[in-house]
Amino acid sequence: MSHFSKNIFNILIISSLAFFLYSYQIFKKTIIDINPEFKSIEIFVDSDFQTVSKLNEKINQYDNFVSYSYIDNSFDIKVYNSLKQKSIEQLYVYEYLFRQSSIESLMKNMIDKQSANDFHNYSEIIPKFVDFLYYYIFNSSCSKKLGQDLINELILLKNYNCPEKYKIVIKSNKKYLNQFEFQYEYEKFFNFLNGFDIMKIKTNKIKFYNNFLHQKYKKINKNDIDVEFKDCILCFSDNLDDVKNSFDALDEMNVDYESESILDYIIINEIEREKYKVINRILINSSNYNDFSFNSNLSFSLFVNLLKDFENLIFSNEAFNNDNLSYKIKLIIDFFENKSSGFEYYYNLSENYNKVIEEHISYIANTEKFTQDRLSLYILKNYFKNEKYISKLFINQDDLKLVEAAFKFNTLKFKN
């Protein structure tokens, strides 16, 4: 080999080695040394509490990967705080909607407002009601607490998708020497997750916040489990006022986003006098609800007619210029009118709604502030760590600069 050829060969070797070392450092920086929040894994389980508790204990014993895991009860706190976080105008809407205790009165109250000046306040609630009915009739495994689920969806304005009973959150702060150890330990844990069936536990969904881990799990997932990846941005704030001001700034920019922050669980401001009065009126109304009793044929006929009124409302109002919503309401009407099980589904929903509404509205229509000191340590550690408040944002990447402006550039995105 000539001297020139040797030099070329050495240059290629050195270049390849340099590229390998650079790639390794990038991988280590983006995968091994990522913020622990991006390593979080959430498991949604449909089982009884005792079985889920045993599963959580078993996960906590897997200390090669797991720092700790816990059964998440944060949804109940969100429901508890939901009305107190509404505006005065929104509270008037819910006061009107929940005047009576029947499913028909709920529907009629929504429809009757179509000509009112404040109808725009109802335009977000009506699609949620339609979505709820759609998922209810086409998913036989939906929750048995239908009435409670419906109230929660209308108040929280979250999509109903047959919510699972329990969620286990897995946290890992483990450090790894290299990417090989990292992958080995994760794959071992993923195989452990795939063995959940030995405890006869129905796992509905596993959620990741890291696409690398998400793709790894998808390759070895042997069960019929929905695997989800949520791309998020971490935002850091020095105090609660900064958290609130940052979200207020984001709202003023009309940015479409979803978020998770400590503000979902606590009330930082005093409850205004008018809000206090409206919430109390909602509570008083709930104490006067009637028990479930009706002429079944008459009420079922009324229910179907109200569905048709919903269809007319959706077709005639520009606020619902949505082909998907029109398609859903047509299928819903067809189901209740023509399917042999239509009346059974109606009766189940109507009875359940009437049965739970008084107790559930009493739980929601409270004026007690839920403060930071009442949060469990697990939930608090999700949103407050190293003297910083951590918020998760799920947002279009084109709006990232707006997020950085709102949170004063104190943001972190994991680059998969």
N, C-alpha and C positions, 0 to 999 in steps of 0.2 A: 504493500500500500504506500503510495507516494506521500511525501510530507504534506502536500496540499490536501489530499484526501483525508489524511489523519486529522488535520485541522477542522475540516468540514464535519467529520464524524464527531469530534469532540464538541464542536459547537452545537450539533444536534442533540447530543447527550445532555449537555449542560442546559440547553433550552428546554428540553423535555422535563428534566429534573426541576427546573425553575417553575415551569408551568404546573407540574404536579404539586410542588410545595405551595404555590399560590392558590391552586384549587383547593388544596387541603385546608389552608388557613381560612379561605372564604367559607368552605363547608363548616369548619369548626365554629366560625363566627356566627353563621346564620342558623346552624342546626344545634350544635352542642351547647353554645353559650347563649341561646335565645332566652328572652324573658320567660320566667316560669308560667306566666299567664297564657302564653302560647302553647304550653304543654298540657293545659287542662283538657280533661276528657269528661264528657257527661254521658251517663248511661240512663236511658228512660226505661223503666221497668213496670210491667203490669202484673202485680202480685199482691199478696197480703203483707202487712207491715212486718210481721214476725219473720217471714222468709226474706224480705228485703234487708232487714236488720242483720240477719245471718250472713247474707251476701256481702254487706258492707263490712262486717267484721273480717270476712275472708279476704276481701280486697286489701284491707288495712294491714293484714299480715304479710302481704307481698312487698316487703320492704326493699327489695333490689331495685324497684322502680317507684313505688308509691311512698310519698312523704306522709300523706294522710288522705282519707276520703270521708265523706259525710252524706247523710240523707238530707237533701235540700228542701226546706219548707218556705222558701222565699216567696213563692206564689201566694201563699195565704196572707203574707204581710202586704203584698201589692194590692190584693183585694181589700184588705182592711183599710188601707190608706186611700183607695181609689177615689171616693167622692171628695175627700178633703183636698185632693190635688186638681179638682175641676175648677173651671171659672164659674162665676155667678151665672152667666148665660147657659152654660152646660148643665148646671145644677137645676135650673128651671126646667130643662128638657127632661131630666130624670124624675123630677117631681111629677111632671105631667104623665110620663110613661107608666110609672108604677103606682098610679092612683087606685087601681083595682088589682085583683089577684088572679084573674083568668088570662089564658094565653090569647083569647079573642079580644079582651079589652086592651091588651098590650098592642096587638096588631091594629085595632081600630084607632087607637091614640096616635100611632105613627101615620096612618093614612089621613086622618082628619086634619093633620097639620100641613098638608100639601099646599094650601093657599095662604098659609100664615107668613108673616114677614120674617119670622125666625126659622123658616123651613130649612135653611142651610145648615142649621145645627142638627137636624135630623138626617141629612143626606149621607152622613158617614155611618149612621147607626143602621139604616135600612139594608144596605148591602151586607152588613155583618149578620143580620137576622136571616137573610136569604142564604148566605153561605152556611150558616148553622143548620138550617133545615136540609140543605143539599147534602152535607156531610152526614147528617143524622140518618137520612133514608137510604144512603148508599154505603154505609159502613155498619155492619151488624155488630161489630165489636166495640161500638162507641160506649162511653161512660154511662153508667146507670144513674148518675146524678145529673140528669138532663136539665132539669129546671135550674139548678145551681150553675151548671156550665153555661146555659143561655144567658143568665143574668150577668155572669162574669164577662162573657164575650161582649155584651152590649155596653158594659161600663168600661172595661179595659180596652175595647176596640181592637182586640187581637183575633186573628183567624182561629176558628174552632176546627181542630183536626183530630178529634177523638183523643183528648189529652190523657196521657198515661197517669197512673196513680202516683208514681214516685220517680224522683230523679236522684241519682247518686253522682256526686261531683268528685272527681279524682284529681288530686294535685301532686305534682312532682317537682321537687327542688333539687333532685339528685344531680351530681356532677360526674362527668365521664371523662376518662383519659383520652379517648380518641373516638373517631366515628364508628370504628368496628365494635367497640364495647357498647356504644350508644345504640347501634342497630340491633345488636345481639340481645340486649336487655329489653328493648322495646318489642322485638319479635317474640321473645319469651312471654312477655306480658300479654301481647295480643293473642297468643295461643291459649293463654289462661282465660282471656275473655271469651274465646270461642268455646270454652268448656262449660259455659254457664248452664247448658242444658242438663248437666248432671244433677243440678239442684232443682230441676223442673221449674225454672224461672223463665217467664216469657219476656225477653228483651225486645222492645219495640224499635229502639233507635239508639245509635251511638253518635255523638257529635264531637267533632274536632275543631280546633282553632288554628291548626297547623296543617297545611296541605301535604307536606312531606309525610307526616304521621298518618294523615287521612289516606293517602295513596298506598302506603305500606299496609295498612289494615285491610283495605279493599282487596289486596292481592291474596290475603290469607283468610279472609272471611268466608267461612263455610256454612254459615247459618243464614236463614232468611231474615236478615236484620237490615233496616234502613240505616245507611251510613251517610252522615251529613258533614259538610265542611262549611264553616262560617268565617269568611275573611273579615278580620276586624282591625281596627286601629286603636292603640292604647293612648289615652290622653291623661296627662298628669296635672293636678292642681294643688295649690298650697293649702287651701282652706275651703270650707263649704260655700262661702260667698263666691269664690272664684269658679267653683263648679257650676253654680247656678247662673252666674253672669256669662260664662262661656256658652252654656246651652241657650241662654236668652239671645246672645249675639248670633248664634247659629240659626235660631228660629227667625230672626229678623232678616237673614239672608235668603229665606225661603228655600233652604236646602232640604232635600228629601233624604231622611236618614232614620235608622233605628238605633237605640242605645241601651246600654246597661250601666247604671251608676248607683251610687249610694242614695241619690235623690229618689230612686224608685221605692225606697224602703223607709225613709224618714221624712218628717215634716219639719222644716227649719223655720218657717214663719208662723206667727200667730194666726189663728183662724179668724178671718174677717167677720164682723158682726152679721152682715147679710148672709154670708155663706153658712154661718152657724145656725141662723134662723131657718134657712131652706133645708139644710140637712135634718134639723129637728122635725120639720114638717113631713119630710119623707119617712122618718121614723114613726111619727104619730099615725100617718096613713097606714103604715104596715100593721099597726095594732088593731086596725078596723077591718082587716081583710075577711072575706067570707070563706067558709070551708068549701071543698070541692063537692058540688052537687049540681046536676044539670039534666035536662032531657037530652040524652046522648045523640039521637038522630038530628034534633034541631041544632045543637051546638056544632056537630060535625059539618052539617050543611052550611052553617054560618062561617066556620073555619075555612071551608073550600071557597066560599064566595069572597071572603076577605083575601085569600090568596090571589083570586082573579083581580081584585081591586089593586093588589100589589103589582100585578102584571101591567095593568093599565097605567099605574103611576110610573112605573119604570119606563114604559114605552113613551109616555107623554112628557116626561120631565128631562130637560137637558142635563141635569145633574147626574143622570144615570145613563149617559150615552155610552153604554158598555154592552157589547154583543154577548159577552160571557155571562153577564148578570141576567140578560133576557133569556138566554139558553137555559140557565139554571132554574129560573122561576117556571118556565114551561115544563121542564121535567118534573119539578115538584108538584105542580098542579096535576099533571098526568098520573103521577104515582098515587096521590091521595084520591083522585077521582076514579081511577080504573084498576088499580091493583087490589087484589083480595085482602092484602095485609094493610091497606091504607088506613082503615078505621082503627086497627090495633095500634099502629104507630101513632096515630093522632091521640088516642086515649092515653097511651103511655106518656106521651109528652105533656098533654094537658093536665093529667092527674099529678105528674111529678112536679111540674111547674107550680101548681097551686099548693102542693104539699110543702114545698121548701121555701116559697117566696117570703113568708112572714119572718121566719127565723133568719134567712140569709140577708134580707134587707136590714133587719135589726143589727146584724153583724157589720154590715157595710156602712150603714147610716149612723156613724158614731162621730163624736167631736173630740175624741181623745188623741193627743199628739203622740205619734210613735217616734221616739228620739233615738239618737245613735247609741246611747248607753243601754238600750233595750235589745239591740241586735245581738244575735249569737256571735261568738268569736269567729266561727267559720265564715259567716256572711261578711262580717266586718273586715276580715283579712282579704276577702276578695276585692274590696274597694278602698282599703286604707292600709298602706304598707310603706315602711321607711319614711314615715312622716309626710307621705303624699297620698292624695285621693286619686284613685285610678278609675277612669271611665272607659268603657268599650263602645266604640262607634262602628256601625255597619253602614257603609256609605259608598256611593259611586266614586271610583278612583279619580274621576275628573274634578270632583269637589274637594280633593285633599287639601289644596291650598287654602280653601275657605275654613276648613277644620283647623288648620295650623294657625290661621289668623284668629279664630275664635278662642283657641286654647293657648294663644301666645307662643306658638311653635313648640310647646311641650308635648309632642306626640311621638309615637313609635309605631312603625309598621313593620311586620315581619315579611321579608322578601323571600318567597319560596323559590 
